[in-house]
Amino acid sequence: MRNKDRYPANWNDTIRPKALEKANYRCSKCNVVHRFCYVFDENGKRYKINKSEIQEYKEAGLKAYQVFLQVAHLDNDPNNNEEENLRVFCAKCHLANDKEYKNLLRKSKLREKEELRVSSIGKNE
């Protein structure tokens, strides 16, 4: 977990486990199961495999990995740990869920940089 200091002290031992249990250890979007291993075919369809088979499938050029679920804050505020604000996602679904927010954040940072650049030009004249 990045930015550990942004999360409450009981995140790993209480909040996260409770969210995982409530979601039955499944991604709330695609339904993959926490710590299960999957291989994905060319069409994106997934098949459950044994952990010992991951390397073999990778060598054959297929995506194969063990899933570790993440708990997402729907409002992107790690301080808001209300049950209705938390969702369990696999990494792929978590990225998709956060995409719009990240794009808005990126645009606002670019806007801020441009405003700073423009204001510094005015000061140099």
ROVEX-918963 format. One record per atom (N, C-alpha, C): residue number from 1; residue in three letters; atom name; z, y, x. Coordinates in steps of 0.1 Angstrom, whole numbers, plus 2048, in hexadecimal, padded with zeros to 3 digits. Example, Ala and Ser with C-alpha at 12.3 -4.5 7.8 and 13.67 -1.06 7.14 Angstrom:
<nodes>
NODE     i    aa   at    pz    py    px
NODE     1   ALA    N   84E   7C7   884
NODE     1   ALA   CA   84E   7D3   87B
NODE     1   ALA    C   84E   7DF   884
NODE     2   SER    N   847   7EA   880
NODE     2   SER   CA   847   7F5   889
NODE     2   SER    C   84F   800   881
</nodes>
This chain:
<nodes>
NODE     i    aa   at    pz    py    px
NODE     1   MET    N   800   7F4   808
NODE     1   MET   CA   800   800   800
NODE     1   MET    C   800   80C   809
NODE     2   ARG    N   7F7   815   806
NODE     2   ARG   CA   7F6   822   80E
NODE     2   ARG    C   800   82C   807
NODE     3   ASN    N   804   835   80F
NODE     3   ASN   CA   80D   840   80B
NODE     3   ASN    C   81A   83B   804
NODE     4   LYS    N   820   831   80B
NODE     4   LYS   CA   82C   82B   806
NODE     4   LYS    C   837   835   802
NODE     5   ASP    N   837   840   809
NODE     5   ASP   CA   842   84A   806
NODE     5   ASP    C   840   851   7F8
NODE     6   ARG    N   834   84F   7F2
NODE     6   ARG   CA   831   855   7E5
NODE     6   ARG    C   837   84D   7D9
NODE     7   TYR    N   83B   841   7DC
NODE     7   TYR   CA   840   837   7D2
NODE     7   TYR    C   84F   836   7D2
NODE     8   PRO    N   855   834   7C6
NODE     8   PRO   CA   863   832   7C6
NODE     8   PRO    C   868   826   7CE
NODE     9   ALA    N   875   827   7D1
NODE     9   ALA   CA   87B   81C   7DA
NODE     9   ALA    C   87A   80E   7D3
NODE    10   ASN    N   87A   80E   7C6
NODE    10   ASN   CA   87A   801   7BF
NODE    10   ASN    C   86C   7FC   7BB
NODE    11   TRP    N   861   802   7C1
NODE    11   TRP   CA   854   7FF   7BD
NODE    11   TRP    C   851   7F0   7C0
NODE    12   ASN    N   854   7EB   7CC
NODE    12   ASN   CA   850   7DE   7D0
NODE    12   ASN    C   859   7D3   7CA
NODE    13   ASP    N   866   7D6   7C8
NODE    13   ASP   CA   86F   7CC   7C3
NODE    13   ASP    C   871   7CC   7B4
NODE    14   THR    N   86D   7D7   7AD
NODE    14   THR   CA   86F   7D7   79E
NODE    14   THR    C   862   7DB   796
NODE    15   ILE    N   85D   7E7   799
NODE    15   ILE   CA   852   7EC   791
NODE    15   ILE    C   846   7E4   792
NODE    16   ARG    N   841   7E2   79E
NODE    16   ARG   CA   834   7DA   7A0
NODE    16   ARG    C   836   7CC   79B
NODE    17   PRO    N   840   7C4   79E
NODE    17   PRO   CA   842   7B7   799
NODE    17   PRO    C   842   7B6   789
NODE    18   LYS    N   849   7C0   783
NODE    18   LYS   CA   849   7C1   775
NODE    18   LYS    C   83B   7C3   76F
NODE    19   ALA    N   834   7CB   775
NODE    19   ALA   CA   826   7CE   770
NODE    19   ALA    C   81D   7C1   771
NODE    20   LEU    N   81E   7BB   77D
NODE    20   LEU   CA   817   7AE   77F
NODE    20   LEU    C   81A   7A4   775
NODE    21   GLU    N   827   7A2   772
NODE    21   GLU   CA   82C   798   769
NODE    21   GLU    C   827   79B   75B
NODE    22   LYS    N   828   7A8   757
NODE    22   LYS   CA   823   7AC   74A
NODE    22   LYS    C   814   7A9   748
NODE    23   ALA    N   80C   7AB   753
NODE    23   ALA   CA   7FE   7A8   752
NODE    23   ALA    C   7FB   799   754
NODE    24   ASN    N   805   791   755
NODE    24   ASN   CA   804   783   757
NODE    24   ASN    C   7FC   780   764
NODE    25   TYR    N   7FE   788   76E
NODE    25   TYR   CA   7F8   787   77B
NODE    25   TYR    C   7E9   786   77B
NODE    26   ARG    N   7E3   78E   771
NODE    26   ARG   CA   7D5   78E   770
NODE    26   ARG    C   7D0   79D   770
NODE    27   CYS    N   7C4   79F   776
NODE    27   CYS   CA   7BE   7AC   775
NODE    27   CYS    C   7BC   7B0   766
NODE    28   SER    N   7C0   7BC   762
NODE    28   SER   CA   7BF   7BF   754
NODE    28   SER    C   7B0   7C2   750
NODE    29   LYS    N   7A7   7C3   75A
NODE    29   LYS   CA   799   7C5   757
NODE    29   LYS    C   791   7B9   758
NODE    30   CYS    N   791   7B2   763
NODE    30   CYS   CA   788   7A7   765
NODE    30   CYS    C   78F   799   764
NODE    31   ASN    N   79C   799   763
NODE    31   ASN   CA   7A4   78D   761
NODE    31   ASN    C   7A6   784   76C
NODE    32   VAL    N   7A2   788   779
NODE    32   VAL   CA   7A5   77F   784
NODE    32   VAL    C   7B4   77E   786
NODE    33   VAL    N   7B8   773   78C
NODE    33   VAL   CA   7C6   770   78D
NODE    33   VAL    C   7CC   773   79B
NODE    34   HIS    N   7D7   779   79C
NODE    34   HIS   CA   7DE   77D   7A8
NODE    34   HIS    C   7DF   771   7B2
NODE    35   ARG    N   7DB   773   7BE
NODE    35   ARG   CA   7DB   769   7C9
NODE    35   ARG    C   7D2   75D   7C7
NODE    36   PHE    N   7CA   75C   7BD
NODE    36   PHE   CA   7C0   752   7BC
NODE    36   PHE    C   7B4   756   7C5
NODE    37   CYS    N   7AC   74C   7C8
NODE    37   CYS   CA   7A1   74E   7D1
NODE    37   CYS    C   794   74C   7C9
NODE    38   TYR    N   78A   754   7CB
NODE    38   TYR   CA   77E   754   7C4
NODE    38   TYR    C   772   755   7CD
NODE    39   VAL    N   766   74F   7C8
NODE    39   VAL   CA   75A   752   7CF
NODE    39   VAL    C   751   758   7C4
NODE    40   PHE    N   748   761   7C8
NODE    40   PHE   CA   73F   768   7BF
NODE    40   PHE    C   731   765   7C2
NODE    41   ASP    N   729   761   7B8
NODE    41   ASP   CA   71B   75E   7BA
NODE    41   ASP    C   713   76A   7BB
NODE    42   GLU    N   706   769   7BC
NODE    42   GLU   CA   6FD   774   7BE
NODE    42   GLU    C   6FD   77D   7B1
NODE    43   ASN    N   700   778   7A6
NODE    43   ASN   CA   701   77F   799
NODE    43   ASN    C   70F   785   796
NODE    44   GLY    N   718   783   79F
NODE    44   GLY   CA   725   789   79E
NODE    44   GLY    C   72F   780   796
NODE    45   LYS    N   72A   774   791
NODE    45   LYS   CA   733   76B   78A
NODE    45   LYS    C   73C   765   794
NODE    46   ARG    N   749   763   790
NODE    46   ARG   CA   753   75E   799
NODE    46   ARG    C   757   750   796
NODE    47   TYR    N   75B   749   7A0
NODE    47   TYR   CA   760   73B   79F
NODE    47   TYR    C   76D   73A   7A7
NODE    48   LYS    N   777   733   7A1
NODE    48   LYS   CA   783   731   7A8
NODE    48   LYS    C   781   726   7B3
NODE    49   ILE    N   786   729   7BF
NODE    49   ILE   CA   785   720   7CA
NODE    49   ILE    C   793   71E   7D1
NODE    50   ASN    N   794   715   7DA
NODE    50   ASN   CA   7A0   713   7E2
NODE    50   ASN    C   79F   71D   7EE
NODE    51   LYS    N   7AB   721   7F2
NODE    51   LYS   CA   7AB   72B   7FD
NODE    51   LYS    C   7A4   725   80A
NODE    52   SER    N   7A5   718   80C
NODE    52   SER   CA   79F   712   818
NODE    52   SER    C   78F   713   817
NODE    53   GLU    N   78A   716   80C
NODE    53   GLU   CA   77B   717   80A
NODE    53   GLU    C   775   725   80D
NODE    54   ILE    N   77E   72E   80E
NODE    54   ILE   CA   779   73C   80F
NODE    54   ILE    C   76F   73E   81B
NODE    55   GLN    N   773   73A   826
NODE    55   GLN   CA   76B   73B   832
NODE    55   GLN    C   75D   735   831
NODE    56   GLU    N   75D   729   82B
NODE    56   GLU   CA   751   721   829
NODE    56   GLU    C   747   729   820
NODE    57   TYR    N   74C   72F   815
NODE    57   TYR   CA   743   737   80C
NODE    57   TYR    C   73F   744   813
NODE    58   LYS    N   748   74A   81B
NODE    58   LYS   CA   744   756   822
NODE    58   LYS    C   739   753   82C
NODE    59   GLU    N   73A   748   833
NODE    59   GLU   CA   72F   744   83D
NODE    59   GLU    C   722   741   836
NODE    60   ALA    N   723   73E   829
NODE    60   ALA   CA   716   73B   821
NODE    60   ALA    C   711   749   81B
NODE    61   GLY    N   718   754   81F
NODE    61   GLY   CA   713   761   81A
NODE    61   GLY    C   718   765   80D
NODE    62   LEU    N   722   75F   807
NODE    62   LEU   CA   727   763   7FA
NODE    62   LEU    C   734   76A   7FC
NODE    63   LYS    N   737   772   7F2
NODE    63   LYS   CA   744   779   7F2
NODE    63   LYS    C   74F   76F   7EE
NODE    64   ALA    N   759   76E   7F5
NODE    64   ALA   CA   764   765   7F2
NODE    64   ALA    C   771   76B   7F8
NODE    65   TYR    N   77B   76B   7EF
NODE    65   TYR   CA   788   771   7F4
NODE    65   TYR    C   793   76E   7EB
NODE    66   GLN    N   7A0   770   7F0
NODE    66   GLN   CA   7AC   76E   7E8
NODE    66   GLN    C   7AF   77C   7E1
NODE    67   VAL    N   7B2   77B   7D5
NODE    67   VAL   CA   7B5   788   7CD
NODE    67   VAL    C   7C3   78B   7CE
NODE    68   PHE    N   7C6   798   7D2
NODE    68   PHE   CA   7D4   79E   7D1
NODE    68   PHE    C   7D3   7A9   7C8
NODE    69   LEU    N   7DA   7A8   7BD
NODE    69   LEU   CA   7DA   7B2   7B2
NODE    69   LEU    C   7E2   7BF   7B7
NODE    70   GLN    N   7DD   7CA   7B1
NODE    70   GLN   CA   7E3   7D7   7B4
NODE    70   GLN    C   7E8   7DD   7A6
NODE    71   VAL    N   7F2   7E5   7A7
NODE    71   VAL   CA   7F7   7EC   79B
NODE    71   VAL    C   7F2   7FA   79C
NODE    72   ALA    N   7EB   7FF   792
NODE    72   ALA   CA   7E5   80C   792
NODE    72   ALA    C   7ED   815   789
NODE    73   HIS    N   7ED   822   78D
NODE    73   HIS   CA   7F3   82C   784
NODE    73   HIS    C   7E7   833   77D
NODE    74   LEU    N   7E6   831   770
NODE    74   LEU   CA   7DB   836   768
NODE    74   LEU    C   7D9   845   76A
NODE    75   ASP    N   7E4   84D   76C
NODE    75   ASP   CA   7E3   85B   76D
NODE    75   ASP    C   7E2   85F   77C
NODE    76   ASN    N   7E2   855   785
NODE    76   ASN   CA   7E1   857   794
NODE    76   ASN    C   7ED   85E   799
NODE    77   ASP    N   7F8   85D   792
NODE    77   ASP   CA   805   863   797
NODE    77   ASP    C   80F   858   79A
NODE    78   PRO    N   811   856   7A7
NODE    78   PRO   CA   81A   84B   7AB
NODE    78   PRO    C   829   84D   7A6
NODE    79   ASN    N   82C   859   7A1
NODE    79   ASN   CA   83A   85B   79C
NODE    79   ASN    C   83B   857   78E
NODE    80   ASN    N   830   856   787
NODE    80   ASN   CA   830   852   779
NODE    80   ASN    C   82F   843   777
NODE    81   ASN    N   83B   83D   777
NODE    81   ASN   CA   83B   82E   777
NODE    81   ASN    C   83F   829   769
NODE    82   GLU    N   83B   830   75F
NODE    82   GLU   CA   83D   82C   751
NODE    82   GLU    C   834   820   74F
NODE    83   GLU    N   839   816   747
NODE    83   GLU   CA   831   80A   745
NODE    83   GLU    C   823   80C   740
NODE    84   GLU    N   821   816   737
NODE    84   GLU   CA   814   819   731
NODE    84   GLU    C   80B   81F   73B
NODE    85   ASN    N   810   824   746
NODE    85   ASN   CA   808   82B   750
NODE    85   ASN    C   803   821   75B
NODE    86   LEU    N   808   815   75B
NODE    86   LEU   CA   805   80B   765
NODE    86   LEU    C   7FC   800   760
NODE    87   ARG    N   7F2   7FD   769
NODE    87   ARG   CA   7E8   7F2   766
NODE    87   ARG    C   7E7   7EA   772
NODE    88   VAL    N   7E5   7DD   770
NODE    88   VAL   CA   7E3   7D4   77B
NODE    88   VAL    C   7D4   7D1   77C
NODE    89   PHE    N   7CF   7D3   788
NODE    89   PHE   CA   7C1   7D2   78B
NODE    89   PHE    C   7BF   7CA   798
NODE    90   CYS    N   7B3   7C3   79A
NODE    90   CYS   CA   7AF   7BE   7A7
NODE    90   CYS    C   7AA   7CB   7AE
NODE    91   ALA    N   7A7   7C9   7BB
NODE    91   ALA   CA   7A2   7D5   7C3
NODE    91   ALA    C   795   7DB   7BD
NODE    92   LYS    N   78C   7D2   7BA
NODE    92   LYS   CA   77F   7D7   7B4
NODE    92   LYS    C   781   7DF   7A8
NODE    93   CYS    N   789   7DA   79E
NODE    93   CYS   CA   78B   7E1   792
NODE    93   CYS    C   794   7EE   794
NODE    94   HIS    N   79D   7ED   79D
NODE    94   HIS   CA   7A5   7F9   7A0
NODE    94   HIS    C   79C   804   7A6
NODE    95   LEU    N   793   801   7AF
NODE    95   LEU   CA   78A   80B   7B4
NODE    95   LEU    C   781   811   7A9
NODE    96   ALA    N   77C   808   7A0
NODE    96   ALA   CA   774   80D   795
NODE    96   ALA    C   77C   816   78C
NODE    97   ASN    N   789   812   789
NODE    97   ASN   CA   791   81A   780
NODE    97   ASN    C   794   828   786
NODE    98   ASP    N   796   829   793
NODE    98   ASP   CA   799   835   79A
NODE    98   ASP    C   78D   83E   79E
NODE    99   LYS    N   781   838   79C
NODE    99   LYS   CA   775   83F   7A1
NODE    99   LYS    C   773   84D   79B
NODE   100   GLU    N   775   84F   78E
NODE   100   GLU   CA   773   85C   788
NODE   100   GLU    C   77D   866   78E
NODE   101   TYR    N   78A   862   78F
NODE   101   TYR   CA   794   86B   794
NODE   101   TYR    C   791   86E   7A3
NODE   102   LYS    N   78D   865   7AB
NODE   102   LYS   CA   78A   867   7B9
NODE   102   LYS    C   77E   871   7BA
NODE   103   ASN    N   774   86F   7B2
NODE   103   ASN   CA   769   878   7B2
NODE   103   ASN    C   76D   886   7AF
NODE   104   LEU    N   775   888   7A5
NODE   104   LEU   CA   77A   895   7A1
NODE   104   LEU    C   782   89B   7AD
NODE   105   LEU    N   78B   893   7B3
NODE   105   LEU   CA   793   898   7BE
NODE   105   LEU    C   78A   89C   7CA
NODE   106   ARG    N   780   894   7CD
NODE   106   ARG   CA   777   897   7D8
NODE   106   ARG    C   770   8A4   7D5
NODE   107   LYS    N   76B   8A6   7C9
NODE   107   LYS   CA   764   8B2   7C5
NODE   107   LYS    C   76D   8BE   7C6
NODE   108   SER    N   77A   8BD   7C2
NODE   108   SER   CA   783   8C8   7C3
NODE   108   SER    C   786   8CC   7D1
NODE   109   LYS    N   787   8C2   7DA
NODE   109   LYS   CA   78A   8C4   7E8
NODE   109   LYS    C   77E   8CB   7EF
NODE   110   LEU    N   772   8C7   7EB
NODE   110   LEU   CA   765   8CD   7F0
NODE   110   LEU    C   765   8DC   7EB
NODE   111   ARG    N   769   8DE   7DF
NODE   111   ARG   CA   769   8EC   7D9
NODE   111   ARG    C   773   8F4   7E1
NODE   112   GLU    N   77E   8EF   7E4
NODE   112   GLU   CA   789   8F6   7EB
NODE   112   GLU    C   784   8FA   7F9
NODE   113   LYS    N   77D   8F0   800
NODE   113   LYS   CA   778   8F3   80D
NODE   113   LYS    C   76D   8FE   80D
NODE   114   GLU    N   765   8FD   803
NODE   114   GLU   CA   75A   907   802
NODE   114   GLU    C   760   915   7FF
NODE   115   GLU    N   76B   916   7F6
NODE   115   GLU   CA   771   922   7F4
NODE   115   GLU    C   778   928   800
NODE   116   LEU    N   77E   91F   808
NODE   116   LEU   CA   784   924   815
NODE   116   LEU    C   779   929   81F
NODE   117   ARG    N   76E   922   81F
NODE   117   ARG   CA   763   926   828
NODE   117   ARG    C   75E   934   824
NODE   118   VAL    N   75C   935   817
NODE   118   VAL   CA   756   942   812
NODE   118   VAL    C   760   94D   814
NODE   119   SER    N   76D   94B   812
NODE   119   SER   CA   777   955   814
NODE   119   SER    C   779   959   823
NODE   120   SER    N   777   94F   82B
NODE   120   SER   CA   778   952   83A
NODE   120   SER    C   76C   95A   83F
NODE   121   ILE    N   761   958   839
NODE   121   ILE   CA   755   960   83C
NODE   121   ILE    C   757   96F   839
NODE   122   GLY    N   75D   971   82D
NODE   122   GLY   CA   75F   97E   828
NODE   122   GLY    C   769   986   831
NODE   123   LYS    N   773   97E   837
NODE   123   LYS   CA   77D   984   840
NODE   123   LYS    C   777   988   84D
NODE   124   ASN    N   76D   981   851
NODE   124   ASN   CA   767   983   85E
NODE   124   ASN    C   75D   98F   85E
NODE   125   GLU    N   759   994   853
NODE   125   GLU   CA   750   99F   852
NODE   125   GLU    C   756   9AC   852
</nodes>
